[in-house]
Amino acid sequence: MAILEASQLTYVEATMSQRKEDFIAACENTLHFIGGRNAAIVRIT
């Protein structure tokens, strides 16, 4: 799940695993969804 703090825009995606490849793909899909880029991506576990 990704949330842009200023706009509260939310993106949620289910993945088959928590492997690095799936995490990176989900991040890419998030950036495509929001139509831009952020200054930083923070992973909270």
mmCIF file of the C-alpha atoms, coordinates in Angstrom:
data_MODEL
# 
_entry.id   MODEL 
# 
loop_
_atom_site.group_PDB 
_atom_site.id 
_atom_site.type_symbol 
_atom_site.label_atom_id 
_atom_site.label_alt_id 
_atom_site.label_comp_id 
_atom_site.label_asym_id 
_atom_site.label_entity_id 
_atom_site.label_seq_id 
_atom_site.pdbx_PDB_ins_code 
_atom_site.Cartn_x 
_atom_site.Cartn_y 
_atom_site.Cartn_z 
_atom_site.occupancy 
_atom_site.B_iso_or_equiv 
_atom_site.pdbx_formal_charge 
_atom_site.auth_seq_id 
_atom_site.auth_comp_id 
_atom_site.auth_asym_id 
_atom_site.auth_atom_id 
_atom_site.pdbx_PDB_model_num 
ATOM 1  C CA . MET A 1 1  ? 0.000  0.000   0.000   1.00 0.00 ? 1  MET A CA 1 
ATOM 2  C CA . ALA A 1 2  ? 1.246  3.470   -0.839  1.00 0.00 ? 2  ALA A CA 1 
ATOM 3  C CA . ILE A 1 3  ? -0.184 6.769   0.369   1.00 0.00 ? 3  ILE A CA 1 
ATOM 4  C CA . LEU A 1 4  ? 0.847  10.208  -0.812  1.00 0.00 ? 4  LEU A CA 1 
ATOM 5  C CA . GLU A 1 5  ? 0.762  12.278  2.333   1.00 0.00 ? 5  GLU A CA 1 
ATOM 6  C CA . ALA A 1 6  ? -0.212 15.651  0.865   1.00 0.00 ? 6  ALA A CA 1 
ATOM 7  C CA . SER A 1 7  ? -3.058 14.417  -1.347  1.00 0.00 ? 7  SER A CA 1 
ATOM 8  C CA . GLN A 1 8  ? -4.057 11.233  0.545   1.00 0.00 ? 8  GLN A CA 1 
ATOM 9  C CA . LEU A 1 9  ? -3.999 9.399   -2.825  1.00 0.00 ? 9  LEU A CA 1 
ATOM 10 C CA . THR A 1 10 ? -3.883 5.672   -2.016  1.00 0.00 ? 10 THR A CA 1 
ATOM 11 C CA . TYR A 1 11 ? -2.662 2.731   -4.123  1.00 0.00 ? 11 TYR A CA 1 
ATOM 12 C CA . VAL A 1 12 ? -2.983 -0.911  -3.047  1.00 0.00 ? 12 VAL A CA 1 
ATOM 13 C CA . GLU A 1 13 ? -1.636 -3.964  -4.873  1.00 0.00 ? 13 GLU A CA 1 
ATOM 14 C CA . ALA A 1 14 ? -1.526 -7.645  -3.883  1.00 0.00 ? 14 ALA A CA 1 
ATOM 15 C CA . THR A 1 15 ? 1.618  -9.607  -4.756  1.00 0.00 ? 15 THR A CA 1 
ATOM 16 C CA . MET A 1 16 ? 2.401  -13.315 -4.769  1.00 0.00 ? 16 MET A CA 1 
ATOM 17 C CA . SER A 1 17 ? 5.312  -12.918 -2.325  1.00 0.00 ? 17 SER A CA 1 
ATOM 18 C CA . GLN A 1 18 ? 7.412  -10.369 -0.469  1.00 0.00 ? 18 GLN A CA 1 
ATOM 19 C CA . ARG A 1 19 ? 10.525 -11.012 -2.554  1.00 0.00 ? 19 ARG A CA 1 
ATOM 20 C CA . LYS A 1 20 ? 12.631 -8.081  -3.688  1.00 0.00 ? 20 LYS A CA 1 
ATOM 21 C CA . GLU A 1 21 ? 11.454 -8.495  -7.297  1.00 0.00 ? 21 GLU A CA 1 
ATOM 22 C CA . ASP A 1 22 ? 7.788  -8.263  -6.301  1.00 0.00 ? 22 ASP A CA 1 
ATOM 23 C CA . PHE A 1 23 ? 8.478  -5.232  -4.095  1.00 0.00 ? 23 PHE A CA 1 
ATOM 24 C CA . ILE A 1 24 ? 10.266 -3.389  -6.901  1.00 0.00 ? 24 ILE A CA 1 
ATOM 25 C CA . ALA A 1 25 ? 7.512  -4.232  -9.393  1.00 0.00 ? 25 ALA A CA 1 
ATOM 26 C CA . ALA A 1 26 ? 4.883  -2.946  -6.958  1.00 0.00 ? 26 ALA A CA 1 
ATOM 27 C CA . CYS A 1 27 ? 6.856  0.301   -6.520  1.00 0.00 ? 27 CYS A CA 1 
ATOM 28 C CA . GLU A 1 28 ? 7.040  0.721   -10.294 1.00 0.00 ? 28 GLU A CA 1 
ATOM 29 C CA . ASN A 1 29 ? 3.300  0.105   -10.631 1.00 0.00 ? 29 ASN A CA 1 
ATOM 30 C CA . THR A 1 30 ? 2.626  2.654   -7.891  1.00 0.00 ? 30 THR A CA 1 
ATOM 31 C CA . LEU A 1 31 ? 4.650  5.333   -9.668  1.00 0.00 ? 31 LEU A CA 1 
ATOM 32 C CA . HIS A 1 32 ? 2.837  4.597   -12.939 1.00 0.00 ? 32 HIS A CA 1 
ATOM 33 C CA . PHE A 1 33 ? -0.517 4.874   -11.126 1.00 0.00 ? 33 PHE A CA 1 
ATOM 34 C CA . ILE A 1 34 ? 0.217  8.253   -9.560  1.00 0.00 ? 34 ILE A CA 1 
ATOM 35 C CA . GLY A 1 35 ? 1.654  9.532   -12.828 1.00 0.00 ? 35 GLY A CA 1 
ATOM 36 C CA . GLY A 1 36 ? 4.918  10.919  -11.581 1.00 0.00 ? 36 GLY A CA 1 
ATOM 37 C CA . ARG A 1 37 ? 7.716  10.500  -9.137  1.00 0.00 ? 37 ARG A CA 1 
ATOM 38 C CA . ASN A 1 38 ? 8.412  11.231  -5.509  1.00 0.00 ? 38 ASN A CA 1 
ATOM 39 C CA . ALA A 1 39 ? 11.539 12.634  -3.939  1.00 0.00 ? 39 ALA A CA 1 
ATOM 40 C CA . ALA A 1 40 ? 11.832 9.524   -1.746  1.00 0.00 ? 40 ALA A CA 1 
ATOM 41 C CA . ILE A 1 41 ? 10.307 6.077   -1.302  1.00 0.00 ? 41 ILE A CA 1 
ATOM 42 C CA . VAL A 1 42 ? 10.230 4.804   2.282   1.00 0.00 ? 42 VAL A CA 1 
ATOM 43 C CA . ARG A 1 43 ? 9.545  1.193   3.169   1.00 0.00 ? 43 ARG A CA 1 
ATOM 44 C CA . ILE A 1 44 ? 7.987  0.739   6.591   1.00 0.00 ? 44 ILE A CA 1 
ATOM 45 C CA . THR A 1 45 ? 8.044  -2.822  7.861   1.00 0.00 ? 45 THR A CA 1 
# 
